[in-house]
Amino acid sequence: MIKHIVLFQLRQDISAETRSAVMHTFKQAIEALPHSIPCIRQIHVGFNVNPAEKWDVCLESTFDTLADVNTYAVHPDHKAAAQHFVPYVAGRACTDFEV
């Protein structure tokens, strides 16, 4: 199995209200994806609660294979779920590892 972890840092120039709305909308859209992308075994979006850390959002997901991760990455429903989030992102880090 493959664990796919993505960390996002949001732009500093957006208001707290916009930040919260964007994060919650992204969470809802991403966590609905298993209904339309069957290769997703598990997916969860969490929000950082430690102000000393720079990453705001963590996406944690599990797939059977790296090929499944790649299928998910280019799936139109995944792209649609991310399209309103991406303009607010200042930084992104990703890792994929076997579990």
C-alpha positions as CSV (number, residue, x, y, z in Angstrom):
1,M,0.0,0.0,0.0
2,I,1.0,3.6,-0.6
3,K,0.5,6.5,1.8
4,H,0.2,9.8,-0.1
5,I,0.8,12.8,2.2
6,V,0.5,16.4,0.9
7,L,1.1,19.5,3.0
8,F,-0.2,23.0,2.0
9,Q,0.8,26.4,3.2
10,L,-1.8,29.1,2.4
11,R,-0.9,32.6,1.3
12,Q,-0.5,35.1,4.1
13,D,-2.4,37.8,2.3
14,I,-5.8,36.2,2.6
15,S,-8.2,37.0,5.5
16,A,-8.9,34.6,8.3
17,E,-12.5,34.3,7.1
18,T,-11.4,33.4,3.5
19,R,-8.8,31.0,4.8
20,S,-11.3,29.1,6.9
21,A,-13.8,29.0,4.0
22,V,-11.3,27.8,1.5
23,M,-9.9,25.1,3.9
24,H,-13.3,23.7,4.8
25,T,-14.5,23.7,1.2
26,F,-11.4,21.8,0.1
27,K,-11.8,19.3,2.9
28,Q,-15.4,18.6,2.0
29,A,-14.6,18.2,-1.7
30,I,-11.5,16.0,-1.2
31,E,-13.2,13.7,1.3
32,A,-16.1,13.1,-1.1
33,L,-13.7,11.8,-3.8
34,P,-13.8,8.0,-2.9
35,H,-17.4,8.0,-4.2
36,S,-16.1,8.8,-7.7
37,I,-12.5,7.6,-7.6
38,P,-12.6,4.0,-6.5
39,C,-8.8,3.5,-6.2
40,I,-8.8,5.7,-3.1
41,R,-8.7,3.4,-0.1
42,Q,-8.7,6.2,2.5
43,I,-8.5,10.0,2.4
44,H,-8.6,12.7,5.1
45,V,-7.9,16.4,5.2
46,G,-6.7,17.9,8.5
47,F,-6.0,21.5,9.6
48,N,-2.9,22.5,11.6
49,V,-3.6,23.5,15.2
50,N,0.0,24.4,16.0
51,P,0.7,28.1,15.1
52,A,4.5,27.4,15.4
53,E,4.3,25.3,12.3
54,K,4.2,26.6,8.7
55,W,1.9,24.1,7.0
56,D,-1.8,24.8,7.2
57,V,-3.4,21.8,5.7
58,C,-2.5,18.1,5.5
59,L,-4.0,15.7,3.0
60,E,-3.4,12.1,4.0
61,S,-4.6,9.3,1.7
62,T,-4.0,5.6,1.1
63,F,-3.8,3.7,-2.2
64,D,-3.0,0.1,-3.2
65,T,-0.2,1.2,-5.7
66,L,1.7,4.2,-6.9
67,A,-0.1,3.8,-10.2
68,D,-3.4,4.4,-8.3
69,V,-1.9,7.6,-6.8
70,N,-1.1,8.7,-10.4
71,T,-4.6,7.8,-11.5
72,Y,-6.1,9.9,-8.7
73,A,-3.8,12.8,-9.4
74,V,-5.1,13.3,-13.0
75,H,-8.7,12.3,-12.4
76,P,-11.1,15.1,-13.4
77,D,-13.0,15.0,-10.1
78,H,-9.7,15.4,-8.2
79,K,-8.8,18.4,-10.4
80,A,-12.3,19.9,-9.8
81,A,-12.0,19.5,-6.1
82,A,-8.7,21.3,-6.0
83,Q,-9.4,24.1,-8.6
84,H,-10.8,26.6,-6.0
85,F,-8.1,25.8,-3.5
86,V,-5.0,26.1,-5.6
87,P,-5.1,29.9,-6.1
88,Y,-4.7,30.3,-2.3
89,V,-1.7,28.0,-1.9
90,A,1.7,29.5,-1.3
91,G,3.6,26.2,-0.8
92,R,3.2,22.5,-1.2
93,A,5.2,19.5,-0.1
94,C,4.4,15.9,-1.0
95,T,5.7,12.4,-0.2
96,D,4.6,8.9,-1.2
97,F,5.8,5.9,0.8
98,E,5.0,2.2,1.2
99,V,3.2,1.1,4.3
